[in-house]
Amino acid sequence: MGLNIGGEVEKINGADLSYHQFVERFLEKNQPVVLTGLMGNWRASKDWVTPNGHPNLAFFSTHFGKSIVQVAECGSREFTDQKRVEMSVSEFIDHWRELSMTEGCNKSSHKEQQPPLLYLKDWHFVKEYPEYVAYTTPLFFTDDWLNLYLDSLPMHVDSDNCHDRNEINCSDYRFVYMGAKGTWTPLHADVFRSYSWSANVCGKKKWHFLSPSQCHLLFDMSMKNSVYDIFDDVSETKFPGFKKTLWLECTQEQNEIIFVPSGWYHQVLNMEDTISINHNWFNAYNLSWVWKLLWKDYKEAKEYIDDIRDICDDFEGLCQRNLAANTGMNFIDFFIFISSFSFAHLTLLYQLVRNDEYPSGSLSGKAHHLIRNLTSIRRVAFNMKFAEVFSGEKLHGCLEAFSDIRKIFEKPEFIELCIALNRAYGMIDEQWKQDSTTKSTSVGFKPDFLWLDFIEAIGLSVSGPEDLIRIIDYAITNFSCVGKSKNFSLFHVMNELDSSTVL
Ligand SMILES: O=C(O)CCC(=O)C(=O)O
């Protein structure tokens, strides 16, 4: 049975698109797009590609050959993914060359006699080679809370998979992928329901996308198992909804970057020998997707061990540990994450209003962005209020640093996060400011915690989402008494954003 194709992913020259337009058309609407013209000066585009446009395999063996990487065997399924093995980059390249030779000399040989198709995936290249600057993240993708956070702080400290935050495997979500023609990635939606972007340094990929509104059609009756390969003979008895699915397709050429929105299932095929760079990321625009996934996975984790609830001393704690092991974070990790971003945003916003860094009578793009983000965090925190884990005593141990949030400012990692966020928003702001007269604040920026004086009156302890909401509301209300912002209420801006539908 063939796929029903409803259309193609739009292609746009990145130089013709402002940051604001990208947000309005693709981030807010959660729509895929291919962007051209953004990879001109990448070192990867020169070093990693031979003059005749093929992957420069010798370059990888010589410079990065000793790295140990994860390689997927494209022909072997293991649960919902392909079987993974570990090997050095040199071994992988040797295998690739061997495959090309067998294909070249023996076109008619049977499939079984050919070496397996191996696909190098999820290589944390930037973390491993920070000095070798292979590329710069395009402006459109710089509001990346996931990687900014992981550059300074761990997502989950006690996870069985990640004892040491410096361990490469849980250090970031910036990857290199490399594979010969025919290698592929099975149907999936991205980790944490994050966005991703994927840049073809060399080669060509075919993508198939299914909108989140149709994703239920990919599942069996139990809603636990989904289709693995859309080009396989998908069983109509097992997946009765599949025949109703309507797909978007896209052929991504060399030097094109695809933006993959949250929750879209996609399957990808390398149509030629291909090298790509991809990041997973999330921010205020898709934060609610992350929370919805965590909530769904939590309910499943709980249901799975429900029969031991009565004999378990700390059933909720066990559910949270299992959630972290399966999903990569739990409710407390996510709460610490959104709280850290709230405090960083309030720090930046306070410094901005104090310095009057916007024309009077209107909010600058940056201030508006900060308030918009806080509104989105507040909304997610509101939905988190009802989670059982935030009503227990045990939480206080996990949130020790939150017993007095002044302590957070003693952590160099938090200061690092504020500086990195300010730098990212400074770059975005440069674009916003093209028609304004204000100056950039990112150079020499030192975060301070003077805004805490404002909220001292309501207490500096945060033990759950309700406290976080109280702090955001109180801070925003009181910031309106500072500098030129006296002219209008920031809280009013927040309320307006909160009642709009785009959030
Ligand atoms: O390029 C691939 O094979 C898969 C990439 C992918 O799924 C993604 O970037 O979300």
The ligand as an ORCA input file, in Angstrom:
! r2SCAN-3c Opt
* xyz 0 1
  O      18.902     12.188      9.763
  C      18.392     11.227     10.290
  O      18.608     10.069      9.941
  C      17.417     11.417     11.446
  C      17.356     12.809     11.977
  C      16.167     13.065     12.814
  O      15.315     12.252     13.040
  C      15.994     14.411     13.396
  O      16.837     15.305     13.184
  O      14.989     14.613     14.115
*
